[in-house]
Amino acid sequence: MAPLRVIDPSGIYHVMSRGNYRHVIFPDDDHFARYLFLVERVTARRKWIVLDWCLMPNHYHLLIQLTDGGLSDGMRELNGCFSRWSNAVLDRTGTGHLVRNRFTCRHVATDSHLLNVARYLALNPVGAGLVPTPEEWHLSGYRALAGLDHPLRFHRPTELLRYFGPDPAVAVQSYQQFVCNSPVPEGLDPWSDHGYDVVRSGA
């Protein structure tokens, strides 16, 4: 049995889940839309502040500020509801787990770790070869953070942008430069235990 997690009830966490055996969990737009609907519902119920997010075909990332704990219960609800819905829609009930049984989470304890996670999320689709630039991936928080789109209802980009300066316009510009002037994080493994503080020179 895996050890119980020690969760700071007001901490910031980088949360990830991926398909069992790395299989695709978002095969079409309906799956992406359903998942985002569930994120909105769980976020409101648990009073999470979502600083950033990114959905990929076979996994997803959430950067969450907790306000009153509830991380494990919320993730159980989120993954469980989505898996049951997807299995029913695709008629694969009883064929096994859609996502890995236990979500991965990393406590984000420093500003440098937070910024590295934000950069990784923005560049993840680019590093995976899905799009040439982060603004072309519409299934992440990058476009809202960069001032190109209105944020989804669960997303609070201003909470992340304040790390880039007190002036909103300057913060948006600084965020864009921070992401787009950085090398694509090839070979980084956010699922590993070492986190992000030492992943790349210049981080």
C-alpha positions in Angstrom: 0.0 0.0 0.0 1.3 3.4 -0.9 2.1 5.8 2.0 -0.4 8.5 2.9 0.4 11.8 1.4 1.2 14.8 3.7 -0.7 17.7 2.1 -0.4 21.3 3.1 -4.0 22.5 3.2 -3.1 25.9 1.8 -0.1 24.8 -0.3 0.5 25.0 -4.1 0.6 21.7 -5.9 1.5 20.6 -9.4 -0.9 17.8 -10.0 -0.7 15.3 -12.9 -2.5 12.2 -14.1 -2.0 10.2 -17.3 -3.6 7.3 -19.1 -3.0 3.8 -17.9 0.0 2.4 -19.8 0.2 6.0 -21.3 -2.8 5.4 -23.4 -4.8 8.3 -24.8 -7.5 9.6 -22.4 -8.8 12.5 -24.5 -9.6 10.9 -27.9 -11.8 13.7 -29.1 -13.1 17.2 -28.4 -16.0 15.9 -26.3 -13.6 14.3 -23.9 -11.6 17.5 -23.5 -14.8 19.5 -23.0 -16.1 17.0 -20.4 -12.9 17.1 -18.5 -12.8 20.8 -18.3 -16.4 20.9 -17.1 -15.5 18.5 -14.3 -12.4 20.6 -13.4 -14.7 23.6 -13.1 -17.2 21.7 -10.9 -14.5 20.2 -8.6 -12.6 23.5 -8.4 -15.7 25.4 -7.2 -16.6 22.7 -4.7 -13.1 22.4 -3.2 -12.4 26.2 -3.5 -9.2 25.5 -5.4 -7.4 28.3 -7.2 -6.1 27.0 -10.5 -3.0 29.0 -11.4 -2.4 27.2 -14.7 -3.4 24.0 -16.5 -2.6 22.0 -19.6 -4.4 19.0 -21.2 -2.5 16.7 -23.5 -3.8 13.6 -25.4 -2.7 11.1 -22.8 -2.2 13.2 -19.6 -2.9 16.5 -17.9 -1.4 19.0 -15.6 -3.0 21.3 -13.0 -1.2 24.0 -11.0 -3.4 24.4 -7.9 -3.4 26.7 -4.9 -5.3 25.0 -2.1 -7.4 27.0 0.3 -8.8 24.4 2.6 -7.2 21.1 1.7 -9.3 18.6 -0.2 -6.7 17.7 -2.8 -7.0 13.9 -2.6 -10.8 13.9 -2.4 -11.0 16.3 -5.2 -8.7 14.4 -7.5 -10.5 11.2 -6.7 -13.8 12.8 -7.7 -12.3 14.4 -10.8 -10.6 11.3 -12.2 -13.4 9.0 -11.1 -16.2 10.9 -12.7 -14.3 11.4 -15.9 -13.3 7.7 -16.1 -16.8 6.5 -15.5 -18.2 8.9 -18.1 -15.5 8.0 -20.7 -15.9 4.3 -20.2 -19.7 4.6 -20.6 -19.4 6.7 -23.8 -16.9 4.4 -25.4 -18.6 1.2 -24.2 -15.5 -0.1 -22.4 -16.9 -0.5 -18.9 -15.1 -3.4 -17.1 -12.0 -3.2 -19.3 -9.7 -1.7 -16.7 -8.7 1.7 -15.4 -8.6 4.7 -17.7 -6.0 6.6 -15.7 -3.3 5.4 -13.4 -4.8 4.6 -10.0 -3.0 7.4 -8.1 -2.5 10.9 -9.3 1.0 12.4 -9.1 1.5 15.7 -7.1 4.5 17.8 -6.3 4.5 20.4 -3.6 5.6 23.7 -5.1 7.5 25.3 -2.2 9.6 28.0 -3.9 9.1 30.7 -6.5 11.6 29.2 -8.8 9.8 25.9 -8.7 6.5 27.6 -9.5 8.0 29.5 -12.5 9.6 26.3 -13.9 6.2 24.5 -13.6 4.4 27.3 -15.4 7.0 27.3 -18.2 6.9 23.6 -18.5 3.1 23.6 -18.8 3.2 26.3 -21.5 5.9 24.5 -23.5 4.7 20.9 -23.0 2.7 20.8 -26.2 5.6 22.3 -28.1 8.1 19.8 -26.7 5.7 17.0 -27.6 5.6 18.1 -31.2 1.9 18.9 -31.2 2.3 22.6 -32.1 5.2 24.9 -33.0 4.3 27.6 -30.5 2.4 27.6 -27.1 -0.3 30.0 -28.3 -1.4 27.5 -30.9 -2.4 25.0 -28.2 -5.9 25.9 -27.0 -6.1 23.3 -24.3 -3.9 25.1 -21.7 -3.8 28.2 -19.7 -1.1 29.9 -21.8 -3.4 31.9 -24.0 -5.2 33.4 -21.1 -2.0 34.1 -19.2 -0.6 35.8 -22.4 -3.7 38.0 -22.7 -4.9 36.3 -25.9 -8.1 34.8 -24.6 -10.4 35.1 -21.7 -9.7 32.5 -19.0 -12.0 29.6 -18.4 -14.2 30.0 -15.4 -11.9 27.8 -13.1 -8.7 29.5 -14.2 -7.2 32.5 -12.2 -4.3 33.8 -14.4 -3.9 36.9 -12.3 -2.8 34.8 -9.4 0.2 33.5 -11.4 0.9 36.7 -13.2 1.5 38.5 -10.0 4.8 36.6 -9.8 5.9 38.5 -12.9 5.2 42.0 -11.5 2.6 44.3 -10.0 1.5 46.0 -13.2 -0.8 43.6 -15.2 0.3 44.7 -18.6 4.0 44.4 -17.7 3.4 41.0 -16.0 1.8 39.6 -19.2 4.7 40.7 -21.3 7.2 39.4 -18.8 5.4 36.0 -18.7 5.4 35.8 -22.5 9.1 36.6 -22.7 9.9 34.1 -19.9 8.1 31.3 -21.8 9.0 32.1 -25.3 12.7 33.0 -24.7 13.3 29.7 -23.0 14.4 26.5 -24.5 11.8 23.8 -25.0 12.2 21.5 -22.0 13.2 18.3 -23.9 13.8 15.3 -21.8 12.4 16.7 -18.5 10.3 14.3 -16.5 7.8 16.1 -14.3 6.7 12.7 -13.0 10.0 12.1 -11.3 10.6 12.9 -7.6 13.3 15.5 -8.0 11.0 18.3 -9.0 12.0 21.3 -11.0 14.5 23.4 -9.0 17.5 21.8 -10.7 16.2 20.7 -14.1 18.0 23.1 -16.4 20.6 25.8 -16.3 19.0 29.2 -16.4 15.8 27.9 -14.7 
